[in-house]
Amino acid sequence: TGAQQSATVANPASGASPDLLPHFQLEPEDVYIVKNKAVSLACRATPATQIYFKCNGEWVHQGDHVTQHSTNHSTGLPVMEVRIEVTRQQVEKIFGLEEYWCQCVAWSSSGTTKSQKAFVRIAYLRKNFEQEPTAREVSIEQGIVLPCRPPEGIPPAEVEWLRNEELVDPALDSNVYVTPEHSLVLRQARLADTANYTCVAKNIVARRRSASAAITVYVNGGWSTWTQWSGCSTSCGRGWQKRSRTCTNPTPLNGGAFCEGQNVQKTACTTLCPVDGAWSEWSKWSECGAECTHWRSRECSEPAPRNGGRDCHGPELDTRNCTSELCTHAAPGAEDVALYVGLVAVAVCLVLLLLVGVLVYCRKKGGLDADVADSSILTAGFQPVSIKPSKADNPSLLTIQPDLSTTTMTYQGSLCPRQDGPAKLQLPNGHLLSPLGAGRHTLHHSSPAAEGADFVARLSTQSYFRSLPRGTNNMAYGTFNFLGGRLMIPNTGISLLIPPDAIPRGKIYEVYLTLHKQEEVRLPLAGCQTLLSPIVSCGPPGVLLTRPAILAMGHCVEASAENWSIRLKKQSCEGTWEDVLQLGAEPCTELYYCQLEAQACYVFTEQLGRFALVGESLSMAASKRLKLVLFAPAACPSLEYNIRVYCLSDTQDVLKEVIQLEKQLGGQLIGAPRVLHFKDSYHNLRLSIHDMPSSLWKSKLLASYQEIPFYHIWSGLQPFLHCTFTLERLSTSTCELACKIWVWQVEGDGQSFTVNFNIAKDTRFSDWLVPDEVGTPALVGPSAFKIPFLIRQKIISSLDPPGTRGADWRTLAQKLNLDSHLSFFASKASPTAMILNLWEARHFPNGNLSQLAAAVAEIGKQDGALFSEAEC
């Protein structure tokens, strides 16, 4: 070494300085010991006279160094390279105290230089994953996250994913990426993503595989569009037509849910039956004519052919000789005179017929009579009309009376109308009112309570009686003919209007209207569906009316098209509930129609039966109206006192039932009921009591609040949900209670009740907020309507035909704020009658007839032809 060093000094490179600090050309780097294999550390420095390793602060023995000497040809400076080996045993000796490290120290004549530290670690990879992916089932286009936390290891393991043993490369598939936490993310699941996924962790020591996770991408089924309605099942009379759809848009795959709902819809249809023509009787033979012949005729009118029926076959005129061919002709002069006289007579008749036709046309075009067009006369005419003989000097009064001389009939039909039964009842031709017969006839109705047992006894013979409630508390019934009438269940807001002409002439029906309790009728609800109205029956079932009756009942929905799908349901004769109408959609049948208003709905139906309004929420913003009512005992003989808070659907019938229940319990109403909007947010309803004077009262409730589950309220099938707050007086002399009750939906708005009353004060039931309705449950004929029958007919005949300047039924609908239902009114034979029927259902018994009369008179002023009638 000394010789080499002297040689280096004796022959220095030009420009080189002999006094240089060594610098490292190669420094030791971090290494990992795999299994039991030793690792090598190396360093190289120039100019260097000595190089030694120092590991964990201690010098490595000189004998463990492997040294190589060389000279840098460009500088002529000595270069020295040293290597050592580190074994697993050396590292394990200090394992757990600190990391094992080594460092080079190089010397020259000018001093020493240290290299960077190189760490020596023992490499490993544990067997068990900290988190493995799990199997999942997801809907198509849904995002998927498969977590994977690899086993602990040094160096840290790298992660890759396998799909069915093939490498998943995010660079080739934009729908896939791997997070820094090694989770596999599928942005939108595709059918091709259904596979087994494996997380693979690897480092220099080993390669580990997680358990495979099966991902199943399923597709829920969707309905195709409805097919066209099929033809009517019968070529003549009443039948059925149907349409269908399939669960193929898309077809359910990989266990996806099948479509919910019906795949077939049916609706009633009526096909007009062809009627073949038939001859009437031959007329009498005419007098013998100048040609010694006479004739007779007949018409194809008994019946006339219609609806594609065949015409009559054969001659309609028959002539024959009337003198057995022994005819003597009159003189020519006499024959000409007879001919001229006949022509003059025919001309006179034609002139008279022409005048009569002009007068008839003038009166029809005029529409309303002059006395109807005048608002003052019309308003005076809108008074209840009693059927009396008219005076000769007042032709504008009702001069004809209803014919009640026909035989009384009671409908005895079955629950299900037969398919081959009679066609829909039609009103006979002719005037709606016919002259009275010789005798006096009175129509009796069964509204008095004394006849209730007799009516129920007659109902008990029918098959449908088994599904009706026993007793007559929530039932109204009456006997009706073509004049129509009204049934009402007091204090419930439920009524049935049978308009004039709905029952054919010659028929008299016993009709009932009843309110069902929820526990009496099983109404299945699915998903987010909820009962929005009472369940109401009107019957007898199977009766077909010639005009729609109007069933009015309350509801508790805050309706909006974006938050609700509302359906009218009707129970079929088999006992299943069917959707007969979806509100807001185009009706698929003309048998039903429903107008939904803020507090009530009005159902037009030509078939009596059992109805209910059911809603399905489309968003969490959908809400129902709850009525919050507080009751407490009228007297408190003990120290304990109970306050009951009812959470009811906001309909009159439920409040009526609670009031009747509290009367039996001896409770009194505290304050006015409040309205709470209960949202479809899946949150329960909570109730709590606050601000009680602690020196006088204490609550026996252990928790800070009580809670009513969301689904108990939302379904609407449990009518009398309530919470009871049990309080205790600290002294019997305490008679006053002042507190506050909070009612709120979790994460929603709430209501506060301030309770402040005297327990000793007697609150009579007559002071309650809901008074009894005054009126008769059954009204028959003119007394059931505010619009007199004759004026009603005049309005209908005037406004049904299209009028000039729009002065027809459309303008009346607009003035009554019913113009959103024009398509329904237009589908009926008399749109004006439908409008007046709805007005009667909405405004009885407190409707303002003056406003209606003014609206009709204003329409008359729009059309000058209405006033030309008086001149004609």
Order of alpha helices (4+ residues) and beta strands (2+ residues): alpha-beta-beta-beta-beta-beta-beta-beta-alpha-beta-beta-beta-beta-beta-beta-beta-beta-beta-beta-beta-beta-beta-beta-beta-beta-beta-alpha-alpha-alpha-alpha-beta-beta-beta-beta-beta-beta-beta-beta-beta-beta-beta-beta-beta-beta-alpha-beta-beta-beta-beta-beta-alpha-beta-beta-beta-beta-alpha-alpha-alpha-alpha-alpha-alpha
